[in-house]
Amino acid sequence: MSPALLSLGLLSAVISSAVAQTWTSCNPLNSTTCSTDTALGMNYTFDFTQNSASPAIWNTTAGTINYGVNGAAFTMNERGDSPTIQSEFYIFFGVVEVIMKAATGQGVISSIVLESDDLDEVDWEFLGGNTTHAETNYFGKGNTTSYDRAIYYPVDNPQANFHNYTTKWTADKIEWYIDNTVVRTLAYADANGGKNFPQTPMNVRLGIWAGGDPKNPNGTIEWAGGLVDYSKGPYTMVVKSARVTDFSTGSEYKYGDKTGSWQSIEVTNGTSAIAHKLSAPPAPTPAQRWASLSHTAKIAIEAVIAGVAAFIFALLTFCCVRQRRAGRREREIEDAKFERGTAELLRYRQEMAVAGDAYARQDKGVIVNERGFL
């Protein structure tokens, strides 16, 4: 790596000490009542182009994640948005391989974070205004007193293109890869003699946040590349997939003491509930269920379906015939009513005609008599 690039990394580390996502619900170095960590204990590929993040596996800690053909979309629509997912499982050394496209936008930070309960941390961070480099970083036990951790590496426009960002973590070293090429290696001894080397079980966090929000410290805003212009949003980070491998095979991890060393971690044998869920075969499709039936069962089902279809056809036929018959009877009744009404009308007209003739003859006779008197 060039001296200039190293200087850039050192400078950014100095002004971004507040950026580390160093938070935990319970620090086992300070408490003996922290719950154990559920292990992944296997390797698994989470394909977000096919499935959303299951709440049983991933906890959405902030905002809403949208899923589509391109993967999981973490979108910052307005100030205060910080959509993030955090795995419910932990790995105790392993590999995390994420295929993603970072968000655009000055001050907007896309991140891949491995975080432990005692604040060990391994990071990838992408500044929305930096279209040429990705940042790698790490923290040990939340220690931000040294400023030689963050280093940037070249990558072809991470906001426009999908890239594979991989972290390989063992007890001896951490390696960062971009598109399957190792760009950085951190040996155990190089992290303050191992004191700052991340070495306790970690969960996986994926998210986007506003490093350039006006409420942040000036150093954080400078590191993020400046203030976020929310009027130019939305800003979206897209994750296609995350393949996670746990090098341990237990069901859960427990801190044996308060040293925070990897040797103090106790591994419980067995398979975790999360591993059981991920290993369970998917529900068969209707076609698969049909194919699994015996020939006799298929014939029986087809016979039942045919019988039901015949019954429905017969019922419909009966209803149609009945309706037609009822219609004929109603028509006959209406025709009879019409005929009776017509006959009555003709009879009435005849009676009126006869009455009119009689009246006319009577009226004529009266006139003659009057003439006769005249």
Secondary structure as GFF3:
##gff-version 3
##sequence-region A 1 374
A	DSSP	alpha_helix	3	15	.	.	.	ID=ss1
A	DSSP	three_ten_helix	17	19	.	.	.	ID=ss2
A	DSSP	beta_strand	37	38	.	.	.	ID=ss3
A	DSSP	beta_strand	43	47	.	.	.	ID=ss4
A	DSSP	beta_strand	58	62	.	.	.	ID=ss5
A	DSSP	beta_strand	65	68	.	.	.	ID=ss6
A	DSSP	beta_strand	71	76	.	.	.	ID=ss7
A	DSSP	beta_strand	84	87	.	.	.	ID=ss8
A	DSSP	beta_strand	94	101	.	.	.	ID=ss9
A	DSSP	beta_strand	108	116	.	.	.	ID=ss10
A	DSSP	beta_strand	121	127	.	.	.	ID=ss11
A	DSSP	beta_strand	133	139	.	.	.	ID=ss12
A	DSSP	beta_strand	151	154	.	.	.	ID=ss13
A	DSSP	beta_strand	163	169	.	.	.	ID=ss14
A	DSSP	beta_strand	173	178	.	.	.	ID=ss15
A	DSSP	beta_strand	181	187	.	.	.	ID=ss16
A	DSSP	three_ten_helix	188	190	.	.	.	ID=ss17
A	DSSP	three_ten_helix	192	194	.	.	.	ID=ss18
A	DSSP	beta_strand	202	210	.	.	.	ID=ss19
A	DSSP	alpha_helix	218	224	.	.	.	ID=ss20
A	DSSP	three_ten_helix	230	232	.	.	.	ID=ss21
A	DSSP	beta_strand	235	246	.	.	.	ID=ss22
A	DSSP	beta_strand	252	255	.	.	.	ID=ss23
A	DSSP	three_ten_helix	262	264	.	.	.	ID=ss24
A	DSSP	beta_strand	265	268	.	.	.	ID=ss25
A	DSSP	alpha_helix	273	279	.	.	.	ID=ss26
A	DSSP	alpha_helix	286	291	.	.	.	ID=ss27
A	DSSP	alpha_helix	295	373	.	.	.	ID=ss28
###
